[in-house]
Amino acid sequence: MSATYKPPGGSRKGRPNKSTKQIKDMIEGALKAAGGQAYLLQQAQENPSAFLTLVGKILPKNIEATIDGNLTVTKIVREIVHANDQNA
């Protein structure tokens, strides 16, 4: 067999697994039942560490863009600070 042989069948590239889609749908349903955006705001205030972990997971890892004209670059740094860290 050649190195480029692919067996027939399977899902199209980029198509989510049925189980993954079902789990995402259940999470979305639970979020709506818990209060949606108001619940997320409450969690951001009461559990900022967990909330920011969630935010970090949904932000894109790579951003591609074409820039014409002047460019202003802003650096965003994620730093984990522990309450008992003596070096802070």
C-alpha positions in Angstrom: 0.0 0.0 0.0 1.2 3.5 -0.7 1.8 6.1 2.1 -1.2 8.1 0.9 -3.8 5.3 1.0 -6.8 6.0 3.1 -9.4 3.4 3.7 -12.9 4.2 2.6 -15.6 5.5 5.0 -15.4 7.6 8.0 -16.6 11.1 8.7 -15.8 14.2 6.7 -12.8 16.2 8.0 -13.9 18.8 10.6 -17.2 17.2 11.3 -17.8 16.7 15.1 -18.3 13.3 16.5 -22.0 12.5 17.3 -21.1 12.0 21.0 -19.2 15.3 21.1 -22.1 17.1 19.6 -24.5 15.5 22.1 -22.3 16.5 25.1 -22.0 20.0 23.8 -25.8 20.2 23.4 -26.3 18.9 27.0 -23.8 21.5 28.4 -25.6 24.3 26.5 -29.0 23.0 27.8 -27.6 22.9 31.4 -26.3 26.5 31.0 -29.6 27.7 29.8 -31.4 26.0 32.7 -29.0 27.5 35.2 -29.7 31.0 34.0 -27.5 31.5 30.9 -25.6 34.7 30.9 -26.7 35.8 34.4 -25.3 32.5 35.7 -22.0 33.0 34.0 -21.8 36.5 35.4 -22.4 35.2 38.9 -19.7 32.6 38.4 -17.3 35.2 37.1 -17.8 37.2 40.4 -17.9 34.2 42.8 -15.3 31.9 41.1 -13.1 34.1 38.9 -10.4 31.4 38.6 -12.7 28.8 37.2 -14.5 31.4 35.0 -11.2 32.6 33.5 -10.2 29.0 32.8 -13.4 28.6 30.8 -12.7 31.9 29.0 -9.2 30.7 28.1 -10.6 27.5 26.7 -12.9 29.2 24.2 -10.5 31.9 23.0 -8.8 31.1 19.7 -5.3 29.8 20.0 -4.2 31.4 16.7 -5.4 34.5 14.9 -4.6 35.1 11.3 -5.2 38.6 9.8 -4.1 40.8 7.0 -3.3 44.4 8.2 -3.3 47.4 5.8 -2.0 50.7 7.2 -0.8 51.5 10.7 -0.4 48.7 13.2 -0.8 48.9 16.9 0.3 45.8 18.8 -1.0 45.0 22.3 0.5 42.2 24.2 -1.8 40.1 26.4 0.0 37.9 28.9 -1.7 35.2 31.0 0.0 34.9 34.4 -1.0 32.4 37.1 -0.5 33.9 40.6 -0.8 31.7 43.6 -2.0 33.3 46.9 0.8 31.7 48.9 3.6 32.7 46.4 6.3 34.4 48.3 7.9 35.9 45.1 4.9 38.0 44.3 
